[in-house]
C-alpha cells in the first residue's frame, strides 16, 4: 500500500514539473477537515499545501526544524510560544525550530508550509 501512495505522489509531482500552476488552485477545502498535499519531500526539507476549513486547527506542537508559513487564501491565527499572530492572504511568518506553535482557521484558509531540515 505504501509503495502505491509513493507512486501516486511521484506522478502528482511530475504533473507540476516545468509548468505554471497557481498554488491556491492545487488544493481544495473539505468541510470539517484539514487537507494537505505534499509538493516536495526531500532530506533537506518539505513543501506542503494545506487547506483548513473554518475553525479547524493543528494543536500546539514543536518541530525540530524552522518552517515558513505563507497564507494563500483566507485568515489564520498562528500562535508561536504563546504569541498570537493573525495572517491573511499574502502574509507569512517563520516558525522557529523547537518553539511550540499551533494554527487555527479564523476563516477557512489555505497555506504553503516550507520546512527546512538542513
C-alpha positions in Angstrom: 0.0 0.0 0.0 2.8 2.5 0.9 4.5 2.0 -2.4 1.3 2.7 -4.2 0.9 6.0 -2.3 4.6 6.9 -3.0 4.0 6.2 -6.7 0.8 8.4 -6.8 2.7 11.2 -5.1 5.5 10.9 -7.6 3.1 11.1 -10.5 1.3 14.1 -8.9 4.6 16.0 -8.6 5.6 15.1 -12.2 2.4 16.8 -13.5 3.6 20.0 -11.9 7.2 19.9 -13.2 8.2 22.7 -15.6 4.7 24.0 -15.8 2.9 27.1 -14.4 0.4 26.5 -11.7 -1.5 28.6 -9.1 -0.7 27.3 -5.7 -4.1 28.2 -4.4 -5.8 26.0 -7.0 -3.7 22.9 -6.2 -5.7 22.1 -3.0 -9.4 22.2 -2.2 -11.3 22.8 1.0 -13.1 19.9 2.6 -15.9 20.5 5.0 -14.8 20.0 8.6 -11.3 18.9 7.7 -7.7 19.9 7.3 -6.4 18.7 3.9 -2.7 18.5 2.9 -0.8 17.9 -0.3 3.0 17.4 -0.3 4.6 19.0 -3.3 8.3 18.3 -2.4 9.6 15.9 0.2 13.4 15.7 0.3 16.1 15.2 3.0 16.7 19.0 3.0 13.0 19.8 3.7 9.4 19.7 2.5 6.9 21.9 0.7 3.3 21.2 1.6 0.0 22.8 0.8 -2.8 22.9 3.5 -6.5 23.8 3.3 -8.2 24.3 6.6 -12.0 24.5 6.9 -13.2 27.3 9.3 -12.5 26.6 13.0 -10.2 23.6 12.1 -6.8 23.6 13.8 -3.5 22.0 14.4 -2.9 21.7 18.1 0.2 23.0 19.8 3.3 21.0 19.0 7.0 21.6 18.3 9.2 20.7 15.4 13.0 20.4 15.3 13.2 22.5 12.1 12.4 26.0 11.0 9.3 26.5 8.9 7.8 29.3 6.8 4.0 29.6 6.7 2.6 31.6 3.7 -1.2 32.2 3.6 -2.6 31.9 0.1 -6.3 32.5 0.9 -8.4 33.2 4.0 -7.3 34.0 7.5 -5.4 32.1 10.2 -4.3 32.6 13.7 -0.8 31.2 14.4 0.4 31.0 18.0 4.2 30.7 18.5 5.5 30.4 22.0 2.2 31.9 23.4 2.2 34.9 21.0 -0.8 35.0 18.6 -0.3 36.3 15.1 -3.1 36.8 12.6 -2.2 36.0 9.0 -4.2 36.9 5.9 -3.8 36.3 2.2 -0.2 37.0 1.0 1.2 37.3 4.5 3.7 34.9 6.1 5.6 34.2 9.3 8.5 32.0 10.3 8.0 29.4 13.0 11.4 28.8 14.8 12.7 25.4 15.4 11.9 23.8 18.8 9.3 26.5 19.7 5.7 25.4 20.5 3.3 26.5 17.8 -0.4 26.0 16.8 -2.6 27.0 13.9 -6.3 27.8 13.7 -8.6 28.8 10.8 -10.3 32.1 11.8 -11.9 31.8 8.3 -11.2 28.9 6.1 -7.7 29.3 4.7 -5.0 27.8 2.5 -1.3 27.9 3.3 2.0 26.8 1.9 4.3 25.4 4.5 8.0 25.2 3.7 10.0 23.3 6.3 13.8 23.4 6.1 15.6 20.5 7.7 19.2 21.5 6.9 
